[in-house]
């Protein structure tokens, strides 16, 4: 491999790696994967998801309070996989899920999120 080919190859690899990682702001600009309501408040839902991801599946997750509720994030292989913005409402809470991975109905991280919404209603 000549030097120019090697440089182009390295640039392509770097671009492919950086394309896999996404910032929380960029992920929130994508189409939500789910938008659901719950009769439970945002703190209860966020802790349930956080504990489900961390305890049941040993996934790297984080949750924090926000001005309107809570945010839960999940990282897989050090890349942001999901962000769930959970806002408190008069009826309980509303969760908007943004995903950076192809998800199937049985995907473990989304199953945990759905389990934390026992009376899920689509919004």
C-alpha positions as CSV (number, residue, x, y, z in Angstrom):
1,X,0.0,0.0,0.0
2,X,1.5,3.4,-0.9
3,X,1.5,6.3,1.5
4,X,-1.4,8.2,-0.2
5,X,-3.6,5.1,-0.1
6,X,-2.8,4.5,3.5
7,X,-3.7,8.2,4.4
8,X,-7.0,7.9,2.5
9,X,-7.7,4.6,4.3
10,X,-7.1,6.1,7.7
11,X,-9.3,9.1,6.9
12,X,-12.1,6.7,5.8
13,X,-11.8,4.7,9.0
14,X,-11.8,7.8,11.2
15,X,-14.9,9.1,9.4
16,X,-16.7,5.7,9.9
17,X,-15.9,5.6,13.6
18,X,-17.0,9.2,14.2
19,X,-20.2,8.6,12.2
20,X,-21.2,5.9,14.7
21,X,-21.0,8.3,17.7
22,X,-23.6,11.0,18.0
23,X,-24.1,13.9,20.4
24,X,-27.2,14.1,22.6
25,X,-28.3,17.3,20.7
26,X,-27.9,15.6,17.3
27,X,-29.8,12.6,18.5
28,X,-32.7,14.8,19.7
29,X,-33.0,16.2,16.2
30,X,-33.9,12.8,14.8
31,X,-37.3,11.3,14.6
32,X,-38.3,9.8,18.0
33,X,-38.5,6.0,18.2
34,X,-41.3,6.1,20.8
35,X,-43.5,8.8,22.3
36,X,-45.5,7.4,25.2
37,X,-47.5,8.6,28.3
38,X,-47.5,7.1,31.7
39,X,-49.6,7.7,34.9
40,X,-46.3,7.7,36.8
41,X,-44.0,10.8,37.4
42,X,-40.7,11.2,35.6
43,X,-38.5,10.4,38.6
44,X,-40.2,7.0,39.1
45,X,-40.0,6.2,35.3
46,X,-36.4,7.3,35.0
47,X,-35.2,5.3,38.0
48,X,-37.0,2.3,36.7
49,X,-35.3,2.5,33.3
50,X,-31.9,3.3,34.8
51,X,-32.1,0.3,37.2
52,X,-33.4,-2.0,34.5
53,X,-30.6,-1.2,32.1
54,X,-27.9,-1.3,34.8
55,X,-29.1,-4.2,36.9
56,X,-30.9,-6.5,34.5
57,X,-28.6,-6.1,31.5
58,X,-25.4,-4.6,32.9
59,X,-25.6,-1.7,30.4
60,X,-24.0,1.7,30.9
61,X,-26.7,4.2,31.7
62,X,-27.2,7.5,33.4
63,X,-30.1,9.6,34.5
64,X,-30.4,13.1,35.7
65,X,-33.1,15.7,36.6
66,X,-34.0,18.4,34.1
67,X,-36.0,21.5,34.3
68,X,-39.2,19.6,33.2
69,X,-38.5,16.1,34.5
70,X,-35.7,13.6,33.9
71,X,-33.4,12.3,31.1
72,X,-32.1,8.8,30.9
73,X,-29.3,7.8,28.5
74,X,-27.8,4.5,27.4
75,X,-24.4,3.9,26.0
76,X,-23.5,0.7,24.2
77,X,-19.8,0.2,23.3
78,X,-19.1,3.8,24.4
79,X,-21.6,5.2,21.9
80,X,-24.8,6.9,22.7
81,X,-27.6,4.4,21.9
82,X,-30.8,5.9,23.5
83,X,-31.9,9.1,25.1
84,X,-35.2,9.2,26.9
85,X,-36.6,12.7,27.8
86,X,-39.3,12.3,30.4
87,X,-41.4,15.3,31.2
88,X,-43.9,15.6,34.1
89,X,-47.5,16.2,33.0
90,X,-50.7,16.7,34.9
91,X,-51.6,13.1,34.3
92,X,-48.1,11.7,35.2
93,X,-45.4,11.9,32.6
94,X,-44.6,11.7,28.9
95,X,-41.5,9.9,27.6
96,X,-39.9,10.7,24.2
97,X,-37.3,8.0,23.1
98,X,-34.6,8.8,20.6
99,X,-32.5,5.9,19.4
100,X,-29.2,5.8,17.5
101,X,-29.4,2.1,16.8
102,X,-31.8,0.0,14.8
103,X,-34.3,-1.3,17.2
104,X,-36.6,-4.2,17.1
105,X,-39.7,-4.8,19.3
106,X,-37.7,-7.3,21.4
107,X,-34.5,-5.3,21.7
108,X,-33.6,-5.6,25.5
109,X,-33.0,-1.9,26.1
110,X,-36.4,-0.9,24.7
111,X,-38.1,-3.8,26.5
112,X,-36.9,-2.4,29.8
113,X,-38.3,1.0,28.9
114,X,-41.7,-0.5,28.1
115,X,-41.7,-2.6,31.3
116,X,-41.4,0.7,33.2
117,X,-44.6,1.9,31.7
118,X,-47.2,-0.6,32.9
119,X,-50.1,1.3,31.5
120,X,-48.6,2.5,28.3
121,X,-50.7,4.7,26.0
122,X,-49.4,6.0,22.7
123,X,-49.4,9.7,22.4
